[in-house]
Structures are given as C-alpha cells and as structure tokens.
C-alpha cells in the first residue's frame, strides 16, 4: 500500500498542475518512513540473511525526498499560498 502511495506521489510530482499536491503528499508519506527509521528499524537497515547493512542509504534517500519536496513547495510558494487561501 505504501508503494502505491509513493507511486501516486511520483505521478503527481511529474505533472506541473499537480506538483504541489504531489509534494505535500510525499512529505506525509516520507514523514512516516523517517519516523519508522528513527523509532522502529534504525537508521541503518540490516539484511537478516547476510547481516550486512545498507549504511543508512534508505534513511538518506528518505531525507532527500523530504528536502526536495520542501524545495518544490518553496519554489511554488505563491501557488501554495493561493491554495491555502482557497481552503481556509
């Protein structure tokens, strides 16, 4: 189910008209991933079969997605403000 949400985020981010929604949705999804890394599985995820870890790669990618989503929102700040005014 999470993979489907991530796929939806990618599709929304690729379409200029829905990029803001994609960035907001990806922030929500990735917040769950970062929280899971910090509080459940750890920053470095180890493979139970080999005992080797990923060196924190998955955590780093999650942080990168969060930061880039924030960059998209910052670059489209006027559109975000208009969207907020419309719903508030």
Phi and psi in degrees as a GROMACS rama.xvg file:
@    title "Ramachandran Plot"
@    xaxis  label "Phi"
@    yaxis  label "Psi"
@TYPE xy
-64.5247  -38.0927  UNK-2
-62.0787  -37.2623  UNK-3
-66.4053  -38.2389  UNK-4
-64.9472  -41.5172  UNK-5
-64.4468  -40.1076  UNK-6
-62.8339  -42.1329  UNK-7
-61.391  -40.2261  UNK-8
-60.8916  -44.1342  UNK-9
-62.1437  -46.1505  UNK-10
-61.9413  -44.4141  UNK-11
-64.5112  -37.2312  UNK-12
-68.6192  -31.1991  UNK-13
-75.4253  -22.9454  UNK-14
-93.3116  118.197  UNK-15
-54.6255  -35.5044  UNK-16
-68.7067  -26.536  UNK-17
-115.085  14.1754  UNK-18
-60.8577  -37.1566  UNK-19
-64.2161  -46.5869  UNK-20
-61.3641  -41.4386  UNK-21
-61.7478  -41.4457  UNK-22
-66.3777  -42.054  UNK-23
-65.1852  -43.9245  UNK-24
-65.6065  -40.6956  UNK-25
-66.4431  -33.4654  UNK-26
-62.711  -40.7915  UNK-27
-65.8093  -44.5997  UNK-28
-65.8517  -44.5216  UNK-29
-73.9428  -24.5514  UNK-30
-62.3698  -38.1664  UNK-31
-64.6654  -39.8187  UNK-32
-65.9955  -44.2274  UNK-33
-65.3484  -42.5646  UNK-34
-61.1326  -39.8364  UNK-35
-63.8392  -41.5852  UNK-36
-63.6099  -43.2637  UNK-37
-72.841  -35.7103  UNK-38
-112.27  -12.1877  UNK-39
-122.606  -63.4388  UNK-40
-96.9142  -12.5772  UNK-41
91.3791  164.375  UNK-42
-71.7294  -40.8758  UNK-43
-98.3213  122.074  UNK-44
-96.7689  125.289  UNK-45
-100.992  143.438  UNK-46
-80.6138  119.574  UNK-47
-61.3975  -30.343  UNK-48
-71.8326  -41.7747  UNK-49
-104.669  -20.8688  UNK-50
80.1911  0.552807  UNK-51
-88.9641  141.962  UNK-52
-97.3639  171.897  UNK-53
-91.8979  1.4281  UNK-54
69.4239  18.6896  UNK-55
83.9709  12.1546  UNK-56
-60.5801  -46.7282  UNK-57
-62.4237  -40.2544  UNK-58
-64.3363  -43.2658  UNK-59
-62.0484  -40.2321  UNK-60
-65.5092  -37.9874  UNK-61
-64.2756  -42.4785  UNK-62
-64.4852  -39.8108  UNK-63
-62.2989  -42.3836  UNK-64
-61.7663  -43.5511  UNK-65
-62.5766  -45.7749  UNK-66
-64.8457  -42.004  UNK-67
-69.2068  -32.0028  UNK-68
-65.1424  -40.4269  UNK-69
-65.039  -36.1107  UNK-70
-63.5123  -44.0219  UNK-71
-59.4765  -45.0323  UNK-72
-64.5385  -37.2752  UNK-73
-67.8203  -40.1804  UNK-74
-68.5832  -26.3704  UNK-75
-108.303  31.3486  UNK-76
-52.3372  -44.2232  UNK-77
-62.4217  -37.9645  UNK-78
-68.2211  -37.668  UNK-79
-65.0076  -42.8011  UNK-80
-62.3498  -42.0797  UNK-81
-64.6667  -38.8103  UNK-82
-64.855  -41.95  UNK-83
-64.7108  -44.4499  UNK-84
-61.2635  -35.268  UNK-85
-67.9297  -32.9526  UNK-86
-96.6289  -9.8891  UNK-87
